[in-house]
């Protein structure tokens, strides 16, 4: 059952990633991978919000949590594409663009997870631990 939920949610996440990536690529004529950056930041925000918001509710079945977090959001975001695009920028001699992409992706992702957690109504960490 869990496999079917994760697979179904993963299909939706992958299709969303493809659609948004294609849309941004059509609007953004540049070697800078803005589509992947936007997708990954949105995914970080969504995962931070979701895990914080729904970790409090025992009534939500673990299959649903896993389906959304791993299936939907996990397939929506993409570290491998980020990595390939960074290497491509470096191969094209666009070292500054590659560095900007890496820095914005890393710090933007962390900020987005934090912001998602805050938007979910929890100033603390995602699961357990100390509050800020």
C-alpha positions in Angstrom: 0.0 0.0 0.0 2.8 2.5 1.0 4.6 1.8 -2.3 1.5 2.6 -4.3 0.9 5.9 -2.4 4.5 7.0 -2.8 4.6 6.0 -6.5 1.3 7.8 -7.2 2.4 11.0 -5.4 5.8 10.7 -7.0 4.2 10.7 -10.4 2.3 13.9 -9.6 5.5 15.6 -8.2 7.5 14.6 -11.3 4.8 16.0 -13.6 4.6 19.2 -11.7 8.4 19.5 -11.9 8.4 18.9 -15.6 5.5 21.4 -16.2 7.0 24.2 -14.1 10.5 23.6 -15.5 9.2 23.7 -19.1 7.2 26.8 -18.4 10.2 28.7 -16.8 12.5 27.4 -19.5 10.2 28.8 -22.2 10.2 32.2 -20.5 13.8 32.3 -19.4 16.3 32.3 -22.3 19.5 31.9 -20.3 22.0 29.2 -19.4 21.2 29.9 -15.7 18.9 27.1 -14.5 16.2 29.3 -13.0 13.5 26.6 -13.4 15.3 24.1 -11.2 16.2 26.8 -8.6 12.5 27.9 -8.4 11.3 24.3 -8.1 13.8 23.3 -5.4 13.1 26.5 -3.3 9.3 25.9 -3.6 9.9 22.2 -2.6 12.0 23.2 0.4 9.3 25.6 1.5 6.6 23.0 1.0 8.5 20.3 2.9 9.3 22.5 5.8 5.7 23.6 6.0 4.2 20.1 5.6 6.5 18.3 8.1 6.0 20.9 10.7 2.3 21.3 10.2 1.4 17.7 10.1 3.9 16.1 12.5 1.5 17.3 15.3 -1.4 15.2 14.1 -1.4 11.6 15.0 -4.6 11.0 13.0 -2.7 11.4 9.7 -1.5 8.0 8.6 2.2 7.6 8.1 1.5 6.4 4.6 0.1 9.8 3.8 3.0 11.6 5.4 5.5 9.5 3.5 3.5 9.8 0.2 3.5 13.6 0.4 7.0 14.1 1.8 8.9 11.4 -0.2 6.6 10.8 -3.1 5.2 14.2 -4.1 7.8 16.7 -2.7 10.7 14.4 -3.1 10.0 13.8 -6.8 9.2 17.5 -7.3 12.6 18.6 -6.1 15.8 17.4 -7.7 19.3 17.4 -6.4 20.6 15.4 -9.3 19.4 18.0 -11.9 20.9 20.8 -9.7 24.2 18.9 -9.7 24.2 18.3 -13.4 23.3 21.9 -14.2 26.1 23.2 -11.9 28.6 21.0 -13.7 27.3 22.2 -17.1 27.7 25.9 -16.0 31.3 25.1 -15.0 32.0 23.3 -18.3 30.6 26.3 -20.2 33.0 28.6 -18.3 30.2 30.3 -16.4 32.0 30.0 -13.0 30.3 33.0 -11.5 26.8 31.8 -12.5 27.6 28.3 -11.1 28.7 29.8 -7.8 25.6 32.0 -7.6 23.4 29.0 -8.4 25.1 26.9 -5.7 24.9 29.6 -3.0 21.3 30.6 -3.7 20.2 26.9 -3.9 21.9 26.0 -0.6 21.0 29.1 1.5 17.7 29.7 -0.3 16.7 26.1 0.4 17.6 26.3 4.1 15.8 29.6 4.4 12.7 28.2 2.6 12.6 25.2 5.0 12.8 27.5 7.9 10.2 29.8 6.5 7.9 26.9 5.7 8.2 25.8 9.3 7.4 29.3 10.6 4.4 29.5 8.3 3.1 26.2 9.7 3.0 27.9 13.1 6.1 26.5 14.8 9.1 28.7 15.5 11.1 25.6 16.6 12.7 22.8 14.7 10.8 20.4 12.4 10.6 17.4 14.7 11.1 17.5 18.4 14.2 19.1 19.8 14.5 22.6 21.1 12.4 25.6 20.1 14.1 28.7 18.9 
